[in-house]
Amino acid sequence: MKSNILIVDDSALLRRVECDIINSDNKLQATDTCKDGLEALEKLRTQKYDAVILDINMPRMNGLEVLSHLQKESIKTPVVVVSTLTIEGADEAIKSLELGAFDFVTKPNNIIEAKGNQFKETLLRVVHAAVRITPVHSASRNVTVVEKKAGAIVNKNKAAGSNKIVAIASSTGGPKALQSVIPFLPAELLAPVVLVQHMPEGFTKTLAMRLNEQSAVSVKEAAEGDVLKNGHVYIAKGGTHLALHETAKGCEVFFDETPPIGGLKPCGNVMLSSLSHVSYDEIICVILTGMGADGTKGTQELAKHKPVYVIAQDEASSTVYGMPKAIRDAGLCDCVCDLQQIAEEITKKVGVQEWI
């Protein structure tokens, strides 16, 4: 049976293009279309869809207003937002994820891009992931200690000192998940945090600004040459691999301009592998919600050179249980946490600065 998709956009041309894309897939069908948010909300209140493709800027009711109503009315249909690649569009995309959207796809600039393979492949990949999810439900607040599998490549010599770094990788569902992690880290955290969130260029700066407003730690989009400081979070710039190397100044950010890896740039594996050659005594690796397996190979490589402590988000609180599952299946996890427990687990591992 094909999954039923509702397409919402005020552009008749884009509705037609998106219908053609959805109907080209033998597992999906564009069941209905709407030209504005008010019409879409009425359909979502009375009919069942497996996913919605939702524009943001529309007459009568915009996409953010639709998402707000869905959240208030507990309508759980997964929503894929189509957002323009502008500063305003980036802000709207982040807000849509905070309001419960499953993920977003950047809106084509013109009809040629709309009919191109890149938009088609991206839209189908995200919609497929959306229709396979089950709603996130309340989970146990316990931390599960995991016995590593025999044969897993993990450096067991855990460092007792405070010269540590936290490395986080996240993808689908990550921007919202990060709001349950970064704002709960103390300003006096005795470690810097480097973070890869799979997002296009232009969106990561907005994500960093919004997290910085909410957090005690300082959050910024990483810039080449940044020297890492405790209590600071550095988010990889969209479209650029973040990597670390040692200089006379300390551990410094540099941009690795190799091509996308598995379609990802930034890629968590690149960041994690680069930590093999810096002076930190232990790396706290945190793998959050997301499609695929980014973070697993990088952690395996890192563990050959450095003591690591691996925290994975649990299935119940993950939007997509792909990346956390992959690292757990590889036998690399030290613990599996509900999302609400991850900040506490990070803080326990690295400690806080005590002021006299």
N, C-alpha and C positions, 0 to 999 in steps of 0.2 A: 504494500500500500504506500502511495506517495504521501510525503509530508505536505501539509497545506500552508502556504505562505501568503501573508497579507502585505501588499506593497503600498506605501504611503508617500506621495510626493506631489507637490503642486505643479511640477512640470510634466505635461502629457508625454513629451518625448522621452524623458528619463523613466517614467512609468513603463512605457513600451519597451525600452531597452532592458530594464530590470526584469520585466515579465519574460522576455525572450531568453535572457540568461537563465532564469530559474527553470523555465520550461524545457531548456536544452538538457537538463539533468534528469536522468531516468528515475531519480528518487525524490524529486521535488515537483511541486506544481504551484503556479501563481493562481490562487483560488479567487482572490478579490483584490481590487485596487481602490484607493481613496485619494482625493485631491487635497485634503486638509486634515488637520488633527482632530477636529470636532467629529467629522464623519468617521474617522478611524476609531475614535473612542467609543462611539455608539456601536460599531461592529464588534469591537473587542468585549463590550459588555454583554453581548447577546450571542456571539458565535465563538466557536473553538478554532484556534489556529495553532500550528506547531511553532511558528516564528513570525516576526514582523520585521520588515525592512522599513525604516522610518527616517524621513528627512527631518531636518531641524527647522529651517526657516520656511514657514507656511502661513497662509492667511487663516483668520478666525481662531485657530489654536495651533501653537507651534509644537515641535517635537518634545521640548523640555516640559511643557505643560501636560502633554499626553503622558509622559513618563511619571510626572508627579501624581497625576490622577490614578495611574495604574498601581503605583506604590501605595497610595492611600486606600484604594479599593481592593488591595491584595489580589490583583489580576496578575498571574505568574507567567504569562506568555513571554518567551525570550524575545528581546528586541535588539536588532542590529541597526545601529545608527549610521547614516551616511552623512558625513560632515565635510565641509570645505576646508582646504589646507591654508588657513589664514590665522592670524593671531586670534581674531574673534571666533573663528571656527574651532580652533584648538581649545579655547576656554569652554565653548559649548560642548565639545566632545568630552572633556573631563567632567563637566557638570552632569552630562548624560550618564556617564558611568557611575557617578556618585548616586544618581537617582535610580540605579538598578539596571541600566542597559547591559546587555551581555558583552558587546564589543562594538567597535566602530570601524568603518571603512571610509577612506578618504574619497570625497566626491570628485568625479572626473571634471577637468577644466573645460572640456569641449566634447562634441559628439564623437570625434575620432578616438579620444581616450575612452569614452564611455563604451564604444564598440570594440575596444582593444582587448587583447588576451589578459593583460595584467589585472584590469578591473574585474573581468569575468572570473578569473581564477581566484582572486582574493575574496570576492563576494561569495562564491560558491563554497570556498573553504570555511569561511566564518559561519555561513548559514548552516552548513552541515554540522559544524561543531555545536551550534546553538540548538538545533533540533534534537541532538543526542543528550543534552543535559537534563538532569533532574533538579528541581528546586533545592537550594541549600537549606538545610534545616538546622535547628539548634542541636549542638553536639555536647558531649561530655567535655568538661573543662580540664580533664586530666591530661598529663603529659605521659605518653607511652614511651618507655625506654625500649630500644630495639636492639636485639642481639644481632651483631653483624654476621653475615653469611661467611662460612668458611671459604677462604680463597679470595675474598674481596681485598682489593689493594688499598689498605688504609694504614697510615703511619700511627702506631699505637702510642708513641712517646709524647703524651700530652704535656705541653709546657705549663709550668705553674706560675710563671711571671705574668705581668700585665701588658706586655708588648704584643697586643693582639689586634686583629682587624676583622670586621664583619663584612661579608660579601653576600649580597642578596640577588637572586635572579627570579623574575616573575614575568608572566605573559597575560593571557586572557583572564580577565577578572582581577588582574594585578593592581590597577590604579585604585580600585575600591578596597582591595585587601590591604594595600599599603597604608590606608587611613586607619586601620586597626593595629598597625605596627609602629610606623615612624613617629606619630604623635605621642606614643606611650613610652618612648625612649627618654631617659633623663638627660638633661643638658650636660651633666657631669660624667656622661658615659666615657669609660676609660678605653675607648677605641674609636677610630674612624669607621665610617660605613660607606662602601661602594655598592652601587645598585644598578643593575641592568633591568629595565622594563622595556619590553618589545613595543615600540611606538615609532611612528615616522618622525622625521625631522620637523621641528616646529612645535610638536606636542609635548616633548619632554620638558621644555623650559616652563610651559604653563603648569605641568604636573609639579615641578620643583617649587614653583612660586606658591601654589595652593598648599602643598605639604609644609612649606616653610611657615606659612601663616598659622598653621594648626599645631606646630610642634615646638618643643623646648629646645631640641637640637637645631642646628642651622642646616638648612637644606638648599642646595643649589644644583643647577645643571653644570656638570663638570666641564672645565675648560683646560685646554692643554697647558701643562706647566703648573697646575694646582698642586701644592704640597699638602698631603693629607694631615688633618688635625683631628685629635680626639673630639668627640661631640659634634662632628660635622658629617653630613651625608652628601655624597657626590653621585648624582644621577647621570648615567651615560647619555650623551647627546644622541637623539634619534638620527639614524643614517650614518653613525660613526661607531666603530668598535672602541670601547674604553679598555685600556690596558695600563699596567703599573710597572714602573722600573725605579731602581735605586739611584739617586744622585747625591751630590755633596749636600744638597738641601734637605734630603730625606726621601720618603716614598712619594714619587711624583707621577701625575697623570700624563699619559701621552695617547695620541690617537693612532690606532692601527688602521691603516687605510686598505687592508686586504678586502677583497670582494665579500658580499654577503655569504654567510655559511648556512646552508639549508634555507636560504631565503631570509636569514636574520642578520640585521645590522642596525643596532648592536647585538652581539651574541654573548650570552653569559659564559659559554665555554672559553672564549677568548680572554675575558676578564679573569676568570678563575685560573686558567693556565698561567697567565702572566704573574700571578702571585707566587708561583713556585720559586721565583728568583729575587724576592724582596726579603727584608730582614725581620719581618714579623715572626714571633715565636710560634704563634698558633693562629689559624684562620677559622673563623666561625662561618660556615657556609649555610645559607638559608635558602631553601627552594620552595617558592610559593606557587599558587595556582597557575596553570597554563597548559596549552596544547603542546604535544611533542615531548622531547626529552632534553631540551637545552639545560645545561648545568651538570649533567651526569658525566660526560667525558672530561669536562674541565675539572671536576672534583676528583675523578680518578687520576688524572695527570698530576694534579696538585698534591694528592695524598702520597705520591711516590717521593715527594721532596720535603713536605712539611707536615707537622701535626695538624689535623683538622678535626673539627667537631661539627657534625652535620645535623641540621634541623630541617624537617620536612613538614609542610602543612598537611593536615589530615584530609581524608576523602570527604568527610561530612561537611567541612567548611570551605572546600575548594569549589570555585565555579567550574573549573575543568580539572579533573584529576589525571593530568598527563605528566607534567614535569615532576611533581612530588612522587607519583607512582613509579616513574622510571628510576629515580634515585633510590627509592626504597627497594625496588626489585633488584637493583644492582648490589644490594647489601651494604650500602654506604652510610645509612642513617644511624645516628646515635639516639635520636628521639623523634617521635611524630607528635605534633602539637595541633590542637584546635587553634584557629587563627588568633583568638583572643589571648592565648597564652604565649605567643611567640615573642613579643617584646619583653615579657618577664623572663623568658628563658635566655634571650640574648643578654639581658642585663645581669643575670646571675652568672653567666659564663665570663663576662669581661670585667664586671665590677664598675664602681663609680668612684670619682675623685672625692676624697674626704677633705673638707676645709677646716682648718684649725682657727 
